Amino acid sequence: MVPVPPPLAAYVGKYVYDEVDGTRFLNHPQVHAAIEAAVPTGDVRDILYTRDAVVTPIMKMGKKFFIHVVLSQRMVVM
């Protein structure tokens, strides 16, 4: 039996590598699918999966979730 991932709202205030019910935010099926669809290949996608790139906890505004990622000394909102 495949475990059911937690709701995305459970990750608000946590960092992307914090686990909720045994699943990290970036490994959550919905998040992983959204990243793969938005950035199918390349350095930008690879940076998203790098532990040191994400510098803020997960935030939610309306129905959207946000993280801040550092790319070449610049802050980028994803």
PyMOL Python script that loads the backbone (N, CA, C, O; Angstrom):
from pymol import cmd

cmd.read_pdbstr("""\
ATOM      1  N   MET A   1       0.840  -1.175   0.000  1.00  0.00           N
ATOM      2  CA  MET A   1       0.000   0.000   0.000  1.00  0.00           C
ATOM      3  C   MET A   1       0.894   1.250   0.000  1.00  0.00           C
ATOM      4  O   MET A   1       1.822   1.351   0.802  1.00  0.00           O
ATOM      5  N   VAL A   2       0.615   2.181  -0.886  1.00  0.00           N
ATOM      6  CA  VAL A   2       1.373   3.422  -0.994  1.00  0.00           C
ATOM      7  C   VAL A   2       0.786   4.428  -0.001  1.00  0.00           C
ATOM      8  O   VAL A   2      -0.423   4.659   0.006  1.00  0.00           O
ATOM      9  N   PRO A   3       1.653   5.035   0.849  1.00  0.00           N
ATOM     10  CA  PRO A   3       1.120   5.998   1.810  1.00  0.00           C
ATOM     11  C   PRO A   3       0.580   7.250   1.121  1.00  0.00           C
ATOM     12  O   PRO A   3       1.106   7.674   0.092  1.00  0.00           O
ATOM     13  N   VAL A   4      -0.456   7.828   1.684  1.00  0.00           N
ATOM     14  CA  VAL A   4      -1.056   9.047   1.149  1.00  0.00           C
ATOM     15  C   VAL A   4      -0.216  10.232   1.646  1.00  0.00           C
ATOM     16  O   VAL A   4       0.005  10.366   2.850  1.00  0.00           O
ATOM     17  N   PRO A   5       0.257  11.096   0.725  1.00  0.00           N
ATOM     18  CA  PRO A   5       1.051  12.238   1.172  1.00  0.00           C
ATOM     19  C   PRO A   5       0.178  13.243   1.925  1.00  0.00           C
ATOM     20  O   PRO A   5      -1.030  13.314   1.697  1.00  0.00           O
ATOM     21  N   PRO A   6       0.793  14.017   2.821  1.00  0.00           N
ATOM     22  CA  PRO A   6       0.019  14.996   3.588  1.00  0.00           C
ATOM     23  C   PRO A   6      -0.457  16.137   2.698  1.00  0.00           C
ATOM     24  O   PRO A   6       0.057  16.312   1.593  1.00  0.00           O
ATOM     25  N   PRO A   7      -1.433  16.914   3.163  1.00  0.00           N
ATOM     26  CA  PRO A   7      -1.855  18.083   2.388  1.00  0.00           C
ATOM     27  C   PRO A   7      -0.710  19.090   2.329  1.00  0.00           C
ATOM     28  O   PRO A   7       0.074  19.199   3.273  1.00  0.00           O
ATOM     29  N   LEU A   8      -0.614  19.819   1.232  1.00  0.00           N
ATOM     30  CA  LEU A   8       0.477  20.781   1.069  1.00  0.00           C
ATOM     31  C   LEU A   8       0.480  21.849   2.157  1.00  0.00           C
ATOM     32  O   LEU A   8       1.545  22.338   2.535  1.00  0.00           O
ATOM     33  N   ALA A   9      -0.679  22.214   2.658  1.00  0.00           N
ATOM     34  CA  ALA A   9      -0.762  23.243   3.704  1.00  0.00           C
ATOM     35  C   ALA A   9       0.012  22.843   4.961  1.00  0.00           C
ATOM     36  O   ALA A   9       0.402  23.709   5.744  1.00  0.00           O
ATOM     37  N   ALA A  10       0.237  21.552   5.161  1.00  0.00           N
ATOM     38  CA  ALA A  10       0.975  21.086   6.337  1.00  0.00           C
ATOM     39  C   ALA A  10       2.440  21.519   6.301  1.00  0.00           C
ATOM     40  O   ALA A  10       3.120  21.471   7.326  1.00  0.00           O
ATOM     41  N   TYR A  11       2.931  21.938   5.148  1.00  0.00           N
ATOM     42  CA  TYR A  11       4.332  22.327   5.008  1.00  0.00           C
ATOM     43  C   TYR A  11       4.580  23.814   5.256  1.00  0.00           C
ATOM     44  O   TYR A  11       5.733  24.229   5.370  1.00  0.00           O
ATOM     45  N   VAL A  12       3.539  24.610   5.341  1.00  0.00           N
ATOM     46  CA  VAL A  12       3.703  26.057   5.536  1.00  0.00           C
ATOM     47  C   VAL A  12       4.474  26.303   6.836  1.00  0.00           C
ATOM     48  O   VAL A  12       4.141  25.753   7.885  1.00  0.00           O
ATOM     49  N   GLY A  13       5.515  27.142   6.742  1.00  0.00           N
ATOM     50  CA  GLY A  13       6.361  27.450   7.893  1.00  0.00           C
ATOM     51  C   GLY A  13       7.525  26.499   8.066  1.00  0.00           C
ATOM     52  O   GLY A  13       8.388  26.731   8.912  1.00  0.00           O
ATOM     53  N   LYS A  14       7.570  25.438   7.288  1.00  0.00           N
ATOM     54  CA  LYS A  14       8.670  24.479   7.348  1.00  0.00           C
ATOM     55  C   LYS A  14       9.618  24.733   6.169  1.00  0.00           C
ATOM     56  O   LYS A  14       9.266  25.437   5.222  1.00  0.00           O
ATOM     57  N   TYR A  15      10.799  24.164   6.234  1.00  0.00           N
ATOM     58  CA  TYR A  15      11.734  24.235   5.117  1.00  0.00           C
ATOM     59  C   TYR A  15      11.489  23.045   4.189  1.00  0.00           C
ATOM     60  O   TYR A  15      10.901  22.045   4.602  1.00  0.00           O
ATOM     61  N   VAL A  16      11.935  23.151   2.949  1.00  0.00           N
ATOM     62  CA  VAL A  16      11.622  22.134   1.951  1.00  0.00           C
ATOM     63  C   VAL A  16      12.153  20.748   2.304  1.00  0.00           C
ATOM     64  O   VAL A  16      11.641  19.749   1.799  1.00  0.00           O
ATOM     65  N   TYR A  17      13.170  20.668   3.163  1.00  0.00           N
ATOM     66  CA  TYR A  17      13.718  19.364   3.525  1.00  0.00           C
ATOM     67  C   TYR A  17      13.208  18.850   4.867  1.00  0.00           C
ATOM     68  O   TYR A  17      13.624  17.787   5.327  1.00  0.00           O
ATOM     69  N   ASP A  18      12.303  19.609   5.498  1.00  0.00           N
ATOM     70  CA  ASP A  18      11.637  19.095   6.696  1.00  0.00           C
ATOM     71  C   ASP A  18      10.606  18.058   6.250  1.00  0.00           C
ATOM     72  O   ASP A  18       9.955  18.218   5.218  1.00  0.00           O
ATOM     73  N   GLU A  19      10.471  17.010   7.031  1.00  0.00           N
ATOM     74  CA  GLU A  19       9.498  15.972   6.691  1.00  0.00           C
ATOM     75  C   GLU A  19       8.170  16.204   7.401  1.00  0.00           C
ATOM     76  O   GLU A  19       8.132  16.616   8.561  1.00  0.00           O
ATOM     77  N   VAL A  20       7.100  15.938   6.697  1.00  0.00           N
ATOM     78  CA  VAL A  20       5.753  15.905   7.271  1.00  0.00           C
ATOM     79  C   VAL A  20       5.217  14.514   6.962  1.00  0.00           C
ATOM     80  O   VAL A  20       5.083  14.137   5.798  1.00  0.00           O
ATOM     81  N   ASP A  21       4.920  13.773   7.985  1.00  0.00           N
ATOM     82  CA  ASP A  21       4.451  12.382   7.825  1.00  0.00           C
ATOM     83  C   ASP A  21       5.390  11.575   6.931  1.00  0.00           C
ATOM     84  O   ASP A  21       4.940  10.745   6.140  1.00  0.00           O
ATOM     85  N   GLY A  22       6.704  11.822   7.060  1.00  0.00           N
ATOM     86  CA  GLY A  22       7.698  11.049   6.327  1.00  0.00           C
ATOM     87  C   GLY A  22       7.967  11.508   4.903  1.00  0.00           C
ATOM     88  O   GLY A  22       8.725  10.854   4.187  1.00  0.00           O
ATOM     89  N   THR A  23       7.365  12.622   4.468  1.00  0.00           N
ATOM     90  CA  THR A  23       7.560  13.110   3.100  1.00  0.00           C
ATOM     91  C   THR A  23       8.084  14.540   3.129  1.00  0.00           C
ATOM     92  O   THR A  23       7.508  15.409   3.782  1.00  0.00           O
ATOM     93  N   ARG A  24       9.173  14.773   2.420  1.00  0.00           N
ATOM     94  CA  ARG A  24       9.704  16.126   2.276  1.00  0.00           C
ATOM     95  C   ARG A  24       8.905  16.864   1.206  1.00  0.00           C
ATOM     96  O   ARG A  24       8.350  16.249   0.296  1.00  0.00           O
ATOM     97  N   PHE A  25       8.853  18.201   1.329  1.00  0.00           N
ATOM     98  CA  PHE A  25       8.072  19.031   0.407  1.00  0.00           C
ATOM     99  C   PHE A  25       8.453  18.758  -1.049  1.00  0.00           C
ATOM    100  O   PHE A  25       7.571  18.550  -1.883  1.00  0.00           O
ATOM    101  N   LEU A  26       9.739  18.756  -1.365  1.00  0.00           N
ATOM    102  CA  LEU A  26      10.169  18.573  -2.758  1.00  0.00           C
ATOM    103  C   LEU A  26       9.938  17.155  -3.269  1.00  0.00           C
ATOM    104  O   LEU A  26       9.988  16.915  -4.476  1.00  0.00           O
ATOM    105  N   ASN A  27       9.686  16.211  -2.356  1.00  0.00           N
ATOM    106  CA  ASN A  27       9.375  14.838  -2.758  1.00  0.00           C
ATOM    107  C   ASN A  27       7.871  14.571  -2.807  1.00  0.00           C
ATOM    108  O   ASN A  27       7.440  13.489  -3.205  1.00  0.00           O
ATOM    109  N   HIS A  28       7.081  15.557  -2.403  1.00  0.00           N
ATOM    110  CA  HIS A  28       5.622  15.406  -2.438  1.00  0.00           C
ATOM    111  C   HIS A  28       5.218  15.258  -3.912  1.00  0.00           C
ATOM    112  O   HIS A  28       5.692  16.029  -4.747  1.00  0.00           O
ATOM    113  N   PRO A  29       4.370  14.305  -4.250  1.00  0.00           N
ATOM    114  CA  PRO A  29       4.010  14.070  -5.657  1.00  0.00           C
ATOM    115  C   PRO A  29       3.496  15.312  -6.388  1.00  0.00           C
ATOM    116  O   PRO A  29       3.848  15.525  -7.548  1.00  0.00           O
ATOM    117  N   GLN A  30       2.682  16.125  -5.743  1.00  0.00           N
ATOM    118  CA  GLN A  30       2.152  17.327  -6.401  1.00  0.00           C
ATOM    119  C   GLN A  30       3.264  18.349  -6.666  1.00  0.00           C
ATOM    120  O   GLN A  30       3.307  18.957  -7.735  1.00  0.00           O
ATOM    121  N   VAL A  31       4.145  18.531  -5.708  1.00  0.00           N
ATOM    122  CA  VAL A  31       5.238  19.496  -5.852  1.00  0.00           C
ATOM    123  C   VAL A  31       6.219  19.015  -6.909  1.00  0.00           C
ATOM    124  O   VAL A  31       6.630  19.780  -7.782  1.00  0.00           O
ATOM    125  N   HIS A  32       6.589  17.750  -6.824  1.00  0.00           N
ATOM    126  CA  HIS A  32       7.533  17.181  -7.798  1.00  0.00           C
ATOM    127  C   HIS A  32       6.983  17.312  -9.223  1.00  0.00           C
ATOM    128  O   HIS A  32       7.717  17.691 -10.135  1.00  0.00           O
ATOM    129  N   ALA A  33       5.717  17.005  -9.414  1.00  0.00           N
ATOM    130  CA  ALA A  33       5.097  17.106 -10.742  1.00  0.00           C
ATOM    131  C   ALA A  33       5.073  18.552 -11.227  1.00  0.00           C
ATOM    132  O   ALA A  33       5.310  18.809 -12.407  1.00  0.00           O
ATOM    133  N   ALA A  34       4.791  19.500 -10.334  1.00  0.00           N
ATOM    134  CA  ALA A  34       4.752  20.916 -10.722  1.00  0.00           C
ATOM    135  C   ALA A  34       6.137  21.416 -11.129  1.00  0.00           C
ATOM    136  O   ALA A  34       6.268  22.156 -12.105  1.00  0.00           O
ATOM    137  N   ILE A  35       7.163  21.017 -10.391  1.00  0.00           N
ATOM    138  CA  ILE A  35       8.535  21.422 -10.740  1.00  0.00           C
ATOM    139  C   ILE A  35       8.931  20.819 -12.073  1.00  0.00           C
ATOM    140  O   ILE A  35       9.486  21.516 -12.923  1.00  0.00           O
ATOM    141  N   GLU A  36       8.664  19.560 -12.269  1.00  0.00           N
ATOM    142  CA  GLU A  36       9.038  18.888 -13.519  1.00  0.00           C
ATOM    143  C   GLU A  36       8.302  19.497 -14.713  1.00  0.00           C
ATOM    144  O   GLU A  36       8.864  19.578 -15.805  1.00  0.00           O
ATOM    145  N   ALA A  37       7.062  19.924 -14.521  1.00  0.00           N
ATOM    146  CA  ALA A  37       6.293  20.531 -15.609  1.00  0.00           C
ATOM    147  C   ALA A  37       6.798  21.944 -15.919  1.00  0.00           C
ATOM    148  O   ALA A  37       6.880  22.335 -17.083  1.00  0.00           O
ATOM    149  N   ALA A  38       7.133  22.703 -14.878  1.00  0.00           N
ATOM    150  CA  ALA A  38       7.575  24.088 -15.071  1.00  0.00           C
ATOM    151  C   ALA A  38       9.008  24.179 -15.580  1.00  0.00           C
ATOM    152  O   ALA A  38       9.331  25.044 -16.394  1.00  0.00           O
ATOM    153  N   VAL A  39       9.861  23.286 -15.097  1.00  0.00           N
ATOM    154  CA  VAL A  39      11.284  23.315 -15.455  1.00  0.00           C
ATOM    155  C   VAL A  39      11.704  21.871 -15.743  1.00  0.00           C
ATOM    156  O   VAL A  39      12.282  21.215 -14.877  1.00  0.00           O
ATOM    157  N   PRO A  40      11.416  21.366 -16.961  1.00  0.00           N
ATOM    158  CA  PRO A  40      11.640  19.942 -17.241  1.00  0.00           C
ATOM    159  C   PRO A  40      13.089  19.468 -17.128  1.00  0.00           C
ATOM    160  O   PRO A  40      13.326  18.325 -16.739  1.00  0.00           O
ATOM    161  N   THR A  41      14.054  20.313 -17.456  1.00  0.00           N
ATOM    162  CA  THR A  41      15.465  19.912 -17.367  1.00  0.00           C
ATOM    163  C   THR A  41      16.329  21.130 -17.104  1.00  0.00           C
ATOM    164  O   THR A  41      15.878  22.269 -17.221  1.00  0.00           O
ATOM    165  N   GLY A  42      17.564  20.875 -16.751  1.00  0.00           N
ATOM    166  CA  GLY A  42      18.532  21.954 -16.679  1.00  0.00           C
ATOM    167  C   GLY A  42      18.960  22.358 -15.286  1.00  0.00           C
ATOM    168  O   GLY A  42      18.531  21.802 -14.276  1.00  0.00           O
ATOM    169  N   ASP A  43      19.834  23.359 -15.285  1.00  0.00           N
ATOM    170  CA  ASP A  43      20.468  23.813 -14.051  1.00  0.00           C
ATOM    171  C   ASP A  43      19.481  24.408 -13.058  1.00  0.00           C
ATOM    172  O   ASP A  43      19.610  24.183 -11.855  1.00  0.00           O
ATOM    173  N   VAL A  44      18.502  25.160 -13.535  1.00  0.00           N
ATOM    174  CA  VAL A  44      17.555  25.789 -12.609  1.00  0.00           C
ATOM    175  C   VAL A  44      16.795  24.730 -11.831  1.00  0.00           C
ATOM    176  O   VAL A  44      16.650  24.842 -10.614  1.00  0.00           O
ATOM    177  N   ARG A  45      16.314  23.718 -12.507  1.00  0.00           N
ATOM    178  CA  ARG A  45      15.599  22.646 -11.806  1.00  0.00           C
ATOM    179  C   ARG A  45      16.525  21.938 -10.827  1.00  0.00           C
ATOM    180  O   ARG A  45      16.128  21.637  -9.701  1.00  0.00           O
ATOM    181  N   ASP A  46      17.749  21.673 -11.247  1.00  0.00           N
ATOM    182  CA  ASP A  46      18.693  20.991 -10.368  1.00  0.00           C
ATOM    183  C   ASP A  46      18.965  21.809  -9.108  1.00  0.00           C
ATOM    184  O   ASP A  46      19.121  21.246  -8.025  1.00  0.00           O
ATOM    185  N   ILE A  47      19.022  23.133  -9.246  1.00  0.00           N
ATOM    186  CA  ILE A  47      19.258  24.004  -8.090  1.00  0.00           C
ATOM    187  C   ILE A  47      18.097  23.911  -7.105  1.00  0.00           C
ATOM    188  O   ILE A  47      18.309  23.963  -5.894  1.00  0.00           O
ATOM    189  N   LEU A  48      16.881  23.777  -7.607  1.00  0.00           N
ATOM    190  CA  LEU A  48      15.726  23.656  -6.712  1.00  0.00           C
ATOM    191  C   LEU A  48      15.850  22.455  -5.779  1.00  0.00           C
ATOM    192  O   LEU A  48      15.383  22.493  -4.641  1.00  0.00           O
ATOM    193  N   TYR A  49      16.478  21.398  -6.264  1.00  0.00           N
ATOM    194  CA  TYR A  49      16.619  20.187  -5.463  1.00  0.00           C
ATOM    195  C   TYR A  49      17.876  20.191  -4.602  1.00  0.00           C
ATOM    196  O   TYR A  49      18.166  19.193  -3.942  1.00  0.00           O
ATOM    197  N   THR A  50      18.629  21.292  -4.593  1.00  0.00           N
ATOM    198  CA  THR A  50      19.839  21.402  -3.789  1.00  0.00           C
ATOM    199  C   THR A  50      19.486  21.989  -2.434  1.00  0.00           C
ATOM    200  O   THR A  50      18.866  23.049  -2.357  1.00  0.00           O
ATOM    201  N   ARG A  51      19.866  21.323  -1.393  1.00  0.00           N
ATOM    202  CA  ARG A  51      19.506  21.716  -0.027  1.00  0.00           C
ATOM    203  C   ARG A  51      19.863  23.163   0.285  1.00  0.00           C
ATOM    204  O   ARG A  51      19.062  23.854   0.915  1.00  0.00           O
ATOM    205  N   ASP A  52      21.015  23.645  -0.123  1.00  0.00           N
ATOM    206  CA  ASP A  52      21.470  24.981   0.247  1.00  0.00           C
ATOM    207  C   ASP A  52      20.834  26.104  -0.560  1.00  0.00           C
ATOM    208  O   ASP A  52      21.022  27.271  -0.214  1.00  0.00           O
ATOM    209  N   ALA A  53      20.100  25.807  -1.606  1.00  0.00           N
ATOM    210  CA  ALA A  53      19.534  26.857  -2.457  1.00  0.00           C
ATOM    211  C   ALA A  53      18.305  27.515  -1.842  1.00  0.00           C
ATOM    212  O   ALA A  53      18.073  28.705  -2.059  1.00  0.00           O
ATOM    213  N   VAL A  54      17.523  26.772  -1.089  1.00  0.00           N
ATOM    214  CA  VAL A  54      16.294  27.311  -0.512  1.00  0.00           C
ATOM    215  C   VAL A  54      16.634  27.948   0.830  1.00  0.00           C
ATOM    216  O   VAL A  54      17.190  27.300   1.718  1.00  0.00           O
ATOM    217  N   VAL A  55      16.289  29.234   0.963  1.00  0.00           N
ATOM    218  CA  VAL A  55      16.736  29.976   2.140  1.00  0.00           C
ATOM    219  C   VAL A  55      15.611  30.452   3.058  1.00  0.00           C
ATOM    220  O   VAL A  55      15.880  31.114   4.061  1.00  0.00           O
ATOM    221  N   THR A  56      14.374  30.133   2.740  1.00  0.00           N
ATOM    222  CA  THR A  56      13.261  30.550   3.589  1.00  0.00           C
ATOM    223  C   THR A  56      12.311  29.380   3.813  1.00  0.00           C
ATOM    224  O   THR A  56      12.313  28.414   3.050  1.00  0.00           O
ATOM    225  N   PRO A  57      11.510  29.471   4.850  1.00  0.00           N
ATOM    226  CA  PRO A  57      10.466  28.460   5.014  1.00  0.00           C
ATOM    227  C   PRO A  57       9.422  28.599   3.903  1.00  0.00           C
ATOM    228  O   PRO A  57       9.361  29.619   3.216  1.00  0.00           O
ATOM    229  N   ILE A  58       8.622  27.581   3.743  1.00  0.00           N
ATOM    230  CA  ILE A  58       7.556  27.574   2.742  1.00  0.00           C
ATOM    231  C   ILE A  58       6.471  28.557   3.189  1.00  0.00           C
ATOM    232  O   ILE A  58       6.068  28.572   4.352  1.00  0.00           O
ATOM    233  N   MET A  59       6.011  29.369   2.247  1.00  0.00           N
ATOM    234  CA  MET A  59       4.967  30.357   2.526  1.00  0.00           C
ATOM    235  C   MET A  59       3.771  30.067   1.623  1.00  0.00           C
ATOM    236  O   MET A  59       3.907  29.437   0.575  1.00  0.00           O
ATOM    237  N   LYS A  60       2.607  30.534   2.043  1.00  0.00           N
ATOM    238  CA  LYS A  60       1.403  30.365   1.233  1.00  0.00           C
ATOM    239  C   LYS A  60       0.669  31.698   1.163  1.00  0.00           C
ATOM    240  O   LYS A  60       0.446  32.361   2.176  1.00  0.00           O
ATOM    241  N   MET A  61       0.299  32.073  -0.056  1.00  0.00           N
ATOM    242  CA  MET A  61      -0.516  33.264  -0.279  1.00  0.00           C
ATOM    243  C   MET A  61      -1.672  32.834  -1.177  1.00  0.00           C
ATOM    244  O   MET A  61      -1.467  32.466  -2.334  1.00  0.00           O
ATOM    245  N   GLY A  62      -2.878  32.885  -0.638  1.00  0.00           N
ATOM    246  CA  GLY A  62      -4.022  32.390  -1.397  1.00  0.00           C
ATOM    247  C   GLY A  62      -3.889  30.891  -1.582  1.00  0.00           C
ATOM    248  O   GLY A  62      -3.752  30.147  -0.611  1.00  0.00           O
ATOM    249  N   LYS A  63      -3.929  30.447  -2.833  1.00  0.00           N
ATOM    250  CA  LYS A  63      -3.798  29.024  -3.133  1.00  0.00           C
ATOM    251  C   LYS A  63      -2.393  28.646  -3.590  1.00  0.00           C
ATOM    252  O   LYS A  63      -2.147  27.492  -3.941  1.00  0.00           O
ATOM    253  N   LYS A  64      -1.456  29.619  -3.589  1.00  0.00           N
ATOM    254  CA  LYS A  64      -0.108  29.367  -4.095  1.00  0.00           C
ATOM    255  C   LYS A  64       0.898  29.254  -2.960  1.00  0.00           C
ATOM    256  O   LYS A  64       0.798  29.932  -1.937  1.00  0.00           O
ATOM    257  N   PHE A  65       1.876  28.367  -3.175  1.00  0.00           N
ATOM    258  CA  PHE A  65       2.955  28.169  -2.221  1.00  0.00           C
ATOM    259  C   PHE A  65       4.219  28.796  -2.790  1.00  0.00           C
ATOM    260  O   PHE A  65       4.444  28.766  -3.999  1.00  0.00           O
ATOM    261  N   PHE A  66       5.051  29.371  -1.904  1.00  0.00           N
ATOM    262  CA  PHE A  66       6.257  30.060  -2.330  1.00  0.00           C
ATOM    263  C   PHE A  66       7.461  29.612  -1.516  1.00  0.00           C
ATOM    264  O   PHE A  66       7.356  29.305  -0.328  1.00  0.00           O
ATOM    265  N   ILE A  67       8.609  29.583  -2.189  1.00  0.00           N
ATOM    266  CA  ILE A  67       9.897  29.424  -1.525  1.00  0.00           C
ATOM    267  C   ILE A  67      10.848  30.413  -2.180  1.00  0.00           C
ATOM    268  O   ILE A  67      10.663  30.777  -3.341  1.00  0.00           O
ATOM    269  N   HIS A  68      11.849  30.844  -1.457  1.00  0.00           N
ATOM    270  CA  HIS A  68      12.874  31.713  -2.027  1.00  0.00           C
ATOM    271  C   HIS A  68      14.101  30.856  -2.299  1.00  0.00           C
ATOM    272  O   HIS A  68      14.543  30.089  -1.444  1.00  0.00           O
ATOM    273  N   VAL A  69      14.642  31.000  -3.505  1.00  0.00           N
ATOM    274  CA  VAL A  69      15.796  30.234  -3.933  1.00  0.00           C
ATOM    275  C   VAL A  69      16.897  31.206  -4.327  1.00  0.00           C
ATOM    276  O   VAL A  69      16.636  32.192  -5.016  1.00  0.00           O
ATOM    277  N   VAL A  70      18.119  30.940  -3.899  1.00  0.00           N
ATOM    278  CA  VAL A  70      19.251  31.787  -4.264  1.00  0.00           C
ATOM    279  C   VAL A  70      19.902  31.219  -5.523  1.00  0.00           C
ATOM    280  O   VAL A  70      20.331  30.065  -5.551  1.00  0.00           O
ATOM    281  N   LEU A  71      19.967  32.050  -6.564  1.00  0.00           N
ATOM    282  CA  LEU A  71      20.659  31.702  -7.801  1.00  0.00           C
ATOM    283  C   LEU A  71      21.706  32.787  -8.057  1.00  0.00           C
ATOM    284  O   LEU A  71      21.348  33.942  -8.287  1.00  0.00           O
ATOM    285  N   SER A  72      22.951  32.447  -8.020  1.00  0.00           N
ATOM    286  CA  SER A  72      24.034  33.390  -8.312  1.00  0.00           C
ATOM    287  C   SER A  72      23.903  34.686  -7.498  1.00  0.00           C
ATOM    288  O   SER A  72      23.940  35.784  -8.055  1.00  0.00           O
ATOM    289  N   GLN A  73      23.753  34.548  -6.203  1.00  0.00           N
ATOM    290  CA  GLN A  73      23.686  35.685  -5.289  1.00  0.00           C
ATOM    291  C   GLN A  73      22.437  36.539  -5.458  1.00  0.00           C
ATOM    292  O   GLN A  73      22.380  37.628  -4.887  1.00  0.00           O
ATOM    293  N   ARG A  74      21.437  36.100  -6.210  1.00  0.00           N
ATOM    294  CA  ARG A  74      20.180  36.848  -6.360  1.00  0.00           C
ATOM    295  C   ARG A  74      19.067  36.018  -5.748  1.00  0.00           C
ATOM    296  O   ARG A  74      19.109  34.788  -5.772  1.00  0.00           O
ATOM    297  N   MET A  75      18.093  36.685  -5.212  1.00  0.00           N
ATOM    298  CA  MET A  75      16.940  35.999  -4.646  1.00  0.00           C
ATOM    299  C   MET A  75      15.877  35.867  -5.734  1.00  0.00           C
ATOM    300  O   MET A  75      15.526  36.854  -6.380  1.00  0.00           O
ATOM    301  N   VAL A  76      15.370  34.670  -5.937  1.00  0.00           N
ATOM    302  CA  VAL A  76      14.352  34.409  -6.949  1.00  0.00           C
ATOM    303  C   VAL A  76      13.150  33.796  -6.250  1.00  0.00           C
ATOM    304  O   VAL A  76      13.311  32.888  -5.434  1.00  0.00           O
ATOM    305  N   VAL A  77      11.965  34.269  -6.549  1.00  0.00           N
ATOM    306  CA  VAL A  77      10.749  33.709  -5.971  1.00  0.00           C
ATOM    307  C   VAL A  77      10.207  32.669  -6.940  1.00  0.00           C
ATOM    308  O   VAL A  77       9.993  32.961  -8.117  1.00  0.00           O
ATOM    309  N   MET A  78       9.989  31.471  -6.452  1.00  0.00           N
ATOM    310  CA  MET A  78       9.464  30.377  -7.282  1.00  0.00           C
ATOM    311  C   MET A  78       8.079  30.042  -6.785  1.00  0.00           C
ATOM    312  O   MET A  78       7.427  29.149  -7.327  1.00  0.00           O
TER     313      MET A  78
END
""", "prot")
cmd.dss("prot")
cmd.show_as("cartoon", "prot")
cmd.util.cbc("prot")
cmd.orient("prot")
